[in-house]
């Protein structure tokens, strides 16, 4: 399963540290965007196992990481890969 996630930066000053940590976790940084509220956002992806527990664990890790870097988790979508 490929997990495509998005986030919004509340504060830009921790952005480079967050990008580095996401890449260290195996995520590929895809593209930047601006939200309707005017925040800078980012799409990132990684292939993961498809069990509920694995998805829950990754999501929990991301919530903690993004909170530490003044960013908001915008959710994720999945794509099944054969």
VMD Tcl script that draws the C-alpha trace (Angstrom):
set ca {
  {0.00 0.00 0.00}
  {1.28 3.45 -0.83}
  {0.31 6.05 1.73}
  {0.05 9.62 0.43}
  {-0.11 12.16 3.24}
  {-0.36 15.91 3.51}
  {0.51 18.43 6.17}
  {0.22 22.16 6.79}
  {3.01 24.25 8.28}
  {1.79 26.50 11.07}
  {5.27 27.93 11.41}
  {7.95 27.85 8.72}
  {10.97 28.00 11.02}
  {10.99 24.23 11.76}
  {10.26 23.18 8.18}
  {13.74 21.98 7.15}
  {14.13 19.88 10.33}
  {10.74 18.28 9.72}
  {11.53 17.48 6.09}
  {14.78 15.84 7.15}
  {13.01 13.71 9.78}
  {10.29 12.65 7.32}
  {12.97 11.55 4.85}
  {14.77 9.69 7.65}
  {11.48 7.84 8.29}
  {11.45 6.73 4.64}
  {8.96 9.26 3.28}
  {9.44 10.82 -0.15}
  {8.68 14.53 -0.30}
  {6.44 15.17 -3.31}
  {5.17 18.71 -3.72}
  {4.31 21.95 -1.96}
  {0.93 23.67 -1.98}
  {-0.91 26.53 -0.25}
  {-4.07 25.73 1.74}
  {-7.30 27.71 1.51}
  {-6.35 29.30 4.84}
  {-3.04 30.47 3.38}
  {-0.74 27.94 5.12}
  {2.10 26.34 3.23}
  {1.50 22.62 2.82}
  {3.38 19.57 1.68}
  {2.53 16.17 0.19}
  {4.68 13.19 1.10}
  {4.43 9.42 0.59}
  {5.78 6.04 1.66}
  {4.90 2.41 1.03}
  {3.69 0.61 4.16}
  {2.06 -2.62 5.29}
  {-1.72 -2.61 5.06}
  {-2.67 -3.83 8.52}
  {-4.80 -1.59 10.72}
  {-2.14 -1.69 13.45}
  {0.63 -0.57 11.06}
  {-1.48 2.29 9.70}
  {-2.40 3.36 13.23}
  {1.25 3.27 14.36}
  {2.49 5.36 11.42}
  {-0.31 7.89 11.87}
  {0.42 8.21 15.59}
  {4.16 8.75 14.87}
  {3.33 11.43 12.32}
  {0.96 13.25 14.68}
  {3.67 13.47 17.35}
  {6.38 14.47 14.87}
  {4.28 17.16 13.21}
  {3.18 18.57 16.56}
  {6.84 18.89 17.57}
  {7.53 20.86 14.37}
  {4.50 23.18 14.46}
  {2.72 21.48 11.57}
  {-0.79 20.04 11.22}
  {-1.50 16.61 9.80}
  {-3.89 16.90 6.88}
  {-4.73 13.21 6.52}
  {-3.80 10.51 4.07}
  {-5.06 8.46 1.17}
  {-3.97 5.05 0.01}
  {-3.23 3.36 -3.27}
  {-3.01 -0.43 -3.55}
  {0.15 -1.63 -5.31}
  {0.45 -5.10 -6.84}
}
mol new
graphics top color blue
foreach p $ca { graphics top sphere $p radius 0.5 }
foreach p [lrange $ca 0 end-1] q [lrange $ca 1 end] { graphics top cylinder $p $q radius 0.2 }
display resetview
